[in-house]
Amino acid sequence: MEDKILLAHGSGGKLSHDLIESFLSDLANPILDKLDDSAVFELSGRLAFTTDSYTVNPIFFPGGDIGKLAVCGTVNDLSMSGARPLYLSLSFIIEEGLPVADLKKILTSIREASEEAGVKIVTGDTKVVDQGSADKIFINTAGVGAVPEGTDISAANAKAGDKIIVSGNIGDHGIAVLSQREGLKFHTPVPSDCAPLNGLVANMLAASENIHCLRDPTRGGLATTLNDFAGQSNIGIRLEEDRIPVDKAVLAACELLGFDPLYIANEGKLVTAVAPQDADAVLAAMKENKYGVGAVIIGEVVAEHPGQVVMKTTLGASRIVDMPVGELLPRIC
């Protein structure tokens, strides 16, 4: 096989077949191995379905790469509706000239992430475009998951009195990608938090039937997610700034670069609104999972100022936390 991707790898001929066969060495399973035009599998009950595209620059960054990001992002989107992720599709748009070794690294990350999440890649597609028509590699995914009976989780379900819980430090992913792209060196390196959260969500659902909202705060960060909760539920949210967990290295980077951690992307964190009587039980369940050990209650849902997120600052003043305008960190997911 060539050491770089050629246009002929997308022609449908022998090189295309050779490329697909190389994928199977990493992603093989009984459904995918058939290589039919569609995957056939059995499901019953309520389903969740999602799709996403990944165009991160650079494609390799501390703590992950575009392959791990694609699997974890899709798994997490399904999980935020309370679904148990089952099957994923995976489509590549590859720029001519991409080193095959880089593609193999990405496939290895995809395999490792899908194995950790317990999902199967069951169908996909590959296209090769002219050099200059893409940026190394783009990945499109779709995912299907099973939603347990009685589960009703939505950004529109927050209720006054709910406690707002975040699963750990915010802003790690955005700073990790930015530092790699711009060649920034910090005394303490910041790795991406990219991770599959379906196991964490399963622990939370086992602890309570009163989880009203779940979301992974990716682009736009925690601030955008909480504004979604406030707007869609027509409630207010009150935060305590000194409770919001931020790694010291991320905080230092944000101060240096003029960013607010509330708006920096995450890829392995979730935020939830939970009925107050169950908040402690959910928090304890989260801390039993390696992706929730840093979970903390950061605020509550209130009836006042519907549609707005208001934060009590460390100085004792109040500040409106609005949605961001423009793009702070392009190409982070």
C-alpha positions as CSV (number, residue, x, y, z in Angstrom):
1,M,0.0,0.0,0.0
2,E,1.2,3.5,-0.8
3,D,2.6,5.7,2.1
4,K,0.3,8.5,1.2
5,I,-3.4,8.7,0.2
6,L,-3.9,9.1,-3.5
7,L,-6.9,10.2,-5.5
8,A,-7.0,6.6,-6.8
9,H,-7.8,5.5,-3.2
10,G,-11.2,7.0,-3.8
11,S,-11.8,5.7,-7.3
12,G,-13.8,2.6,-6.2
13,G,-11.1,0.3,-7.7
14,K,-8.4,-1.9,-6.3
15,L,-6.7,0.8,-4.2
16,S,-10.1,1.7,-2.7
17,H,-10.7,-1.9,-1.8
18,D,-7.2,-2.2,-0.3
19,L,-7.9,0.9,1.8
20,I,-11.2,-0.4,3.1
21,E,-9.6,-3.8,3.9
22,S,-7.0,-2.0,6.0
23,F,-9.8,-0.3,8.0
24,L,-11.2,-3.8,8.8
25,S,-8.0,-4.8,10.6
26,D,-8.8,-2.1,13.2
27,L,-12.6,-1.9,13.2
28,A,-13.7,-5.5,12.4
29,N,-17.1,-6.8,13.7
30,P,-19.7,-9.2,12.3
31,I,-21.9,-6.4,11.0
32,L,-19.2,-4.3,9.4
33,D,-17.3,-7.3,8.0
34,K,-20.1,-7.9,5.5
35,L,-19.2,-4.7,3.7
36,D,-22.8,-4.3,2.4
37,D,-24.1,-0.9,1.4
38,S,-26.0,-0.6,4.7
39,A,-25.8,-2.3,8.1
40,V,-28.6,-4.6,9.2
41,F,-29.2,-5.1,12.9
42,E,-32.1,-5.6,15.3
43,L,-33.5,-2.9,17.7
44,S,-36.7,-2.4,19.6
45,G,-38.2,0.2,21.9
46,R,-37.3,3.9,21.9
47,L,-34.3,5.0,20.0
48,A,-32.0,8.0,19.9
49,F,-30.3,9.0,16.6
50,T,-27.6,11.7,16.1
51,T,-25.1,12.9,13.5
52,D,-22.1,15.1,13.6
53,S,-19.0,16.2,11.7
54,Y,-15.4,16.7,12.9
55,T,-12.9,19.1,11.4
56,V,-10.5,19.8,14.2
57,N,-7.2,21.5,13.5
58,P,-4.7,20.1,14.2
59,I,-5.9,16.5,13.8
60,F,-3.5,15.3,16.6
61,F,-3.5,17.1,19.9
62,P,-2.5,16.3,23.5
63,G,-4.9,13.8,24.9
64,G,-6.4,12.7,21.6
65,D,-6.9,13.1,17.8
66,I,-9.8,13.6,15.4
67,G,-10.6,9.8,15.5
68,K,-11.0,9.7,19.3
69,L,-12.9,12.9,19.1
70,A,-15.4,11.6,16.5
71,V,-16.3,8.5,18.5
72,C,-16.5,10.2,21.9
73,G,-18.4,13.2,20.5
74,T,-21.1,10.9,18.9
75,V,-21.3,8.6,22.0
76,N,-21.7,11.6,24.2
77,D,-24.4,13.2,22.1
78,L,-26.4,10.0,22.4
79,S,-25.7,9.7,26.1
80,M,-27.0,13.2,26.8
81,S,-30.5,12.0,25.9
82,G,-30.1,9.1,28.4
83,A,-29.6,6.6,25.5
84,R,-27.2,3.6,25.6
85,P,-25.0,4.1,22.5
86,L,-25.0,0.9,20.3
87,Y,-24.0,1.5,16.7
88,L,-22.0,4.2,14.8
89,S,-21.4,5.0,11.2
90,L,-18.1,6.6,10.2
91,S,-17.4,8.4,7.0
92,F,-14.0,9.9,6.0
93,I,-13.3,12.8,3.6
94,I,-9.5,12.5,3.1
95,E,-7.3,15.0,1.4
96,E,-4.9,13.6,-1.2
97,G,-1.5,13.4,0.3
98,L,-2.5,12.5,3.9
99,P,0.2,10.0,5.2
100,V,-1.2,6.5,5.5
101,A,0.6,6.3,8.9
102,D,-1.5,9.2,10.2
103,L,-4.7,7.5,9.0
104,K,-3.6,4.3,10.8
105,K,-3.1,6.3,14.0
106,I,-6.5,7.7,13.7
107,L,-8.1,4.3,13.1
108,T,-6.3,2.9,16.2
109,S,-7.8,5.8,18.2
110,I,-11.2,5.0,16.8
111,R,-10.9,1.4,17.7
112,E,-9.7,2.1,21.3
113,A,-12.4,4.7,21.9
114,S,-15.2,2.5,20.5
115,E,-14.0,-0.4,22.6
116,E,-14.0,1.7,25.7
117,A,-17.5,3.0,25.0
118,G,-18.8,-0.4,24.0
119,V,-20.1,0.6,20.6
120,K,-19.7,-0.9,17.2
121,I,-18.7,0.8,14.0
122,V,-21.1,-0.9,11.6
123,T,-21.1,1.1,8.3
124,G,-19.2,4.0,6.7
125,D,-17.8,5.6,3.6
126,T,-14.6,7.0,2.3
127,K,-14.0,9.8,-0.2
128,V,-10.7,11.2,-1.4
129,V,-10.6,14.8,-2.6
130,D,-7.9,16.9,-4.4
131,Q,-5.1,18.3,-2.4
132,G,-6.2,21.7,-1.2
133,S,-9.9,20.8,-1.2
134,A,-10.0,19.7,2.4
135,D,-7.7,20.0,5.5
136,K,-6.1,16.6,5.9
137,I,-9.2,14.7,7.0
138,F,-12.8,15.3,7.9
139,I,-15.0,12.7,9.7
140,N,-18.7,12.5,9.7
141,T,-20.5,10.2,12.1
142,A,-24.0,9.0,12.9
143,G,-25.0,7.1,16.0
144,V,-28.0,5.0,17.2
145,G,-28.7,4.2,20.9
146,A,-31.5,2.7,23.0
147,V,-33.4,5.0,25.3
148,P,-34.7,3.2,28.5
149,E,-38.5,3.4,29.1
150,G,-39.4,6.3,31.3
151,T,-36.3,8.3,30.5
152,D,-37.2,11.9,29.6
153,I,-34.1,14.1,29.5
154,S,-34.1,17.4,27.6
155,A,-32.8,21.0,27.8
156,A,-36.4,22.0,28.1
157,N,-37.0,20.1,31.3
158,A,-35.2,22.2,33.9
159,K,-37.3,23.1,37.0
160,A,-36.9,25.7,39.7
161,G,-34.9,24.3,42.5
162,D,-32.9,21.9,40.4
163,K,-29.2,21.7,41.2
164,I,-26.7,22.3,38.4
165,I,-23.8,19.8,38.5
166,V,-20.7,19.8,36.2
167,S,-18.6,16.6,36.0
168,G,-15.2,18.2,36.4
169,N,-12.7,20.9,35.2
170,I,-13.9,23.0,32.3
171,G,-12.0,24.3,29.3
172,D,-9.3,21.6,28.9
173,H,-10.1,20.6,25.3
174,G,-10.1,24.0,23.8
175,I,-6.9,25.0,25.5
176,A,-5.2,21.7,24.5
177,V,-6.1,22.2,20.8
178,L,-5.2,25.9,20.9
179,S,-1.8,25.2,22.5
180,Q,-1.0,22.5,19.9
181,R,-2.0,24.6,17.0
182,E,-0.3,27.8,18.0
183,G,2.8,26.1,19.5
184,L,2.2,27.4,23.0
185,K,4.2,25.9,25.8
186,F,2.9,25.9,29.3
187,H,4.8,24.9,32.4
188,T,2.1,22.3,33.0
189,P,0.8,20.8,29.7
190,V,-2.9,20.8,29.2
191,P,-4.3,17.5,27.7
192,S,-7.7,17.3,26.1
193,D,-10.5,15.8,28.3
194,C,-11.8,13.9,25.3
195,A,-13.6,10.8,26.7
196,P,-16.8,8.7,26.3
197,L,-19.3,9.6,28.9
198,N,-21.9,6.8,28.5
199,G,-20.7,4.9,31.5
200,L,-20.9,8.0,33.7
201,V,-24.4,8.7,32.5
202,A,-25.4,5.1,33.2
203,N,-24.2,5.6,36.8
204,M,-26.2,8.8,37.2
205,L,-29.4,7.2,35.8
206,A,-29.0,4.3,38.2
207,A,-28.9,6.8,41.1
208,S,-31.9,8.9,40.1
209,E,-35.0,9.1,37.9
210,N,-35.1,12.8,38.3
211,I,-32.3,13.9,36.0
212,H,-34.0,16.6,34.0
213,C,-31.3,18.0,31.7
214,L,-28.0,16.6,30.4
215,R,-25.6,18.2,27.9
216,D,-21.9,17.9,27.1
217,P,-20.7,21.6,26.8
218,T,-18.6,21.4,23.6
219,R,-18.5,24.4,21.3
220,G,-19.4,27.6,23.2
221,G,-18.5,25.9,26.5
222,L,-20.4,25.8,29.8
223,A,-21.9,29.2,29.3
224,T,-23.7,28.3,26.0
225,T,-25.0,25.0,27.5
226,L,-26.5,26.7,30.5
227,N,-28.1,29.4,28.3
228,D,-29.7,26.6,26.3
229,F,-31.1,25.2,29.5
230,A,-32.4,28.6,30.6
231,G,-33.9,29.5,27.2
232,Q,-35.5,26.2,26.4
233,S,-36.9,25.7,29.9
234,N,-37.8,29.3,30.4
235,I,-36.2,29.5,33.8
236,G,-33.2,31.3,35.3
237,I,-29.9,29.8,36.4
238,R,-27.8,31.2,39.3
239,L,-24.1,30.1,39.4
240,E,-21.4,30.5,42.1
241,E,-18.1,31.4,40.4
242,D,-16.0,30.0,43.2
243,R,-17.6,26.6,42.8
244,I,-16.8,26.2,39.0
245,P,-13.8,23.9,38.6
246,V,-11.0,25.1,36.3
247,D,-7.5,23.6,36.2
248,K,-4.8,26.1,37.2
249,A,-3.0,25.7,33.9
250,V,-6.2,26.3,31.9
251,L,-7.0,29.4,34.1
252,A,-3.5,30.7,33.6
253,A,-3.7,30.2,29.8
254,C,-7.1,32.0,29.7
255,E,-5.8,34.9,31.7
256,L,-2.7,35.1,29.4
257,L,-4.8,35.0,26.2
258,G,-7.8,36.9,27.3
259,F,-10.3,34.0,27.3
260,D,-13.1,33.2,29.7
261,P,-13.1,29.4,30.7
262,L,-16.9,29.5,30.7
263,Y,-16.8,29.7,26.9
264,I,-14.0,27.2,26.2
265,A,-14.9,23.9,24.6
266,N,-14.9,20.6,26.5
267,E,-15.1,17.1,25.0
268,G,-15.2,14.9,28.2
269,K,-17.4,16.8,30.6
270,L,-21.2,17.0,31.1
271,V,-23.5,19.4,32.9
272,T,-26.8,18.4,34.4
273,A,-29.9,19.8,36.1
274,V,-31.1,17.4,38.8
275,A,-34.0,17.5,41.2
276,P,-32.8,18.9,44.6
277,Q,-33.7,15.8,46.6
278,D,-31.6,13.6,44.4
279,A,-28.6,15.9,43.8
280,D,-26.4,14.4,46.5
281,A,-27.1,10.8,45.3
282,V,-26.3,11.8,41.7
283,L,-23.1,13.6,42.8
284,A,-22.0,10.6,44.7
285,A,-22.6,8.2,41.8
286,M,-20.7,10.5,39.5
287,K,-17.7,10.5,41.8
288,E,-17.5,6.7,41.6
289,N,-16.7,7.0,37.8
290,K,-13.3,8.0,36.7
291,Y,-14.8,10.7,34.4
292,G,-16.8,12.2,37.3
293,V,-14.4,12.3,40.2
294,G,-14.2,16.1,40.0
295,A,-18.0,16.6,39.9
296,V,-19.4,19.5,41.9
297,I,-22.6,21.4,42.3
298,I,-22.1,24.9,40.8
299,G,-25.5,26.5,41.0
300,E,-29.2,26.1,40.9
301,V,-32.3,26.7,38.7
302,V,-34.4,29.6,39.8
303,A,-37.8,31.1,38.8
304,E,-36.3,34.6,38.6
305,H,-34.8,36.1,35.5
306,P,-36.2,33.4,33.1
307,G,-33.9,32.8,30.1
308,Q,-30.9,34.3,31.8
309,V,-27.8,32.8,33.5
310,V,-26.5,35.0,36.4
311,M,-23.3,34.3,38.2
312,K,-22.2,35.5,41.6
313,T,-18.6,36.4,41.2
314,T,-15.8,35.8,43.7
315,L,-16.0,39.6,44.5
316,G,-19.6,39.2,45.5
317,A,-21.1,41.0,42.5
318,S,-23.5,39.5,40.0
319,R,-22.7,39.1,36.3
320,I,-24.9,38.0,33.4
321,V,-23.3,35.1,31.6
322,D,-24.6,35.4,28.0
323,M,-23.9,33.3,24.9
324,P,-20.6,34.0,23.1
325,V,-20.6,36.2,20.0
326,G,-18.3,35.1,17.3
327,E,-15.8,32.2,17.4
328,L,-13.1,32.1,20.1
329,L,-11.3,29.0,19.0
330,P,-12.0,27.9,15.4
331,R,-11.8,24.2,14.4
332,I,-11.9,22.6,17.9
333,C,-14.4,19.8,17.2
